[in-house]
């Protein structure tokens, strides 16, 4: 049986939280981009701070590091908070819809089904669906942007070595 109708139904229920989800994904992308930028910034830190002993650069560096850490922390908070907000409100909406459906079921349904099964659907199953709906999406975006950012940094620093790495590693994985 196809899961497409179920996914369409889930995402139609999430449509009320679309803006919050997009903001959470953008915040996760900014967090990942900042992580990649911090990796890239090691080269200027080593060159100007340790090799050339540029005093102005060394004095300015703690402010940049503090700004980067504060920005990363705030974006991580926004991403996590909005992801949890969407997930919890989605759970609430699903539970309300399920209880509303239970209210209009015939008595024979309650005679045929165990009350623990019905409670499990309200409490556990809905929570699992909510976890998939928002947390996985934000995590996928964060990790995807991190990998893309690291690949960009690799190609900017040394495109030949990066190209060799991108070609050789899949071959090694296929052989072993």
C-alpha positions, 0 to 999 in steps of 0.5 A, spaced: 500 500 500 502 506 498 504 511 503 503 517 499 496 519 501 498 518 508 504 523 507 500 528 504 495 528 509 500 529 515 503 535 511 496 538 510 496 537 518 503 541 518 501 546 513 499 551 519 506 550 522 509 551 515 512 558 517 515 555 523 518 549 520 521 554 515 525 558 520 527 552 524 530 549 517 533 556 515 536 556 523 539 549 522 542 551 515 545 557 518 548 553 524 551 548 519 554 554 515 557 557 521 560 551 522 563 550 515 565 557 516 569 556 522 573 550 519 575 555 513 577 560 518 582 556 521 587 558 515 587 565 516 587 564 523 594 560 522 596 564 517 595 571 520 595 570 527 601 564 528 605 565 522 605 573 521 604 575 528 599 580 526 597 584 532 591 587 530 588 581 527 590 577 534 586 582 538 580 582 533 580 575 533 576 574 540 571 578 538 570 574 532 570 568 536 565 570 541 560 573 535 561 566 532 559 562 538 553 567 540 550 567 533 551 559 533 548 558 540 542 563 538 541 559 531 541 552 535 536 555 540 532 557 535 532 551 531 531 546 536 525 551 540 521 551 533 522 544 532 520 542 538 514 547 538 512 544 531 512 537 534 509 538 540 503 542 537 502 537 531 502 532 537 496 536 540 492 537 534 493 529 532 491 527 539 485 532 538 483 529 532 483 522 534 479 523 540 474 527 536 474 521 532 473 516 538 467 521 540 463 519 534 465 512 534 459 507 535 459 503 542 460 496 538 467 499 536 469 500 544 466 493 545 471 490 539 477 493 541 482 493 547 482 500 551 490 500 552 490 499 544 486 505 543 490 509 549 497 507 545 494 510 539 493 517 542 499 517 546 505 513 543 503 513 536 502 520 535 508 522 538 512 517 533 509 521 527 510 528 530 518 526 531 518 524 524 514 530 522 519 536 524 525 533 528 527 529 522 526 534 517 530 539 521 536 534 522 536 532 515 537 540 513 542 541 518 546 535 516 545 536 509 548 543 509 553 541 514 556 536 509 555 541 503 558 547 507 564 542 508 565 540 501 565 547 499 570 549 504 574 543 501 574 545 494 575 552 496 582 550 499 584 545 495 580 543 489 585 537 486 585 534 493 578 534 494 576 532 487 581 526 488 577 525 495 570 525 492 572 520 487 577 515 491 572 514 497 566 512 494 571 507 490 574 504 496 567 503 499 565 499 493 571 495 493 571 494 501 
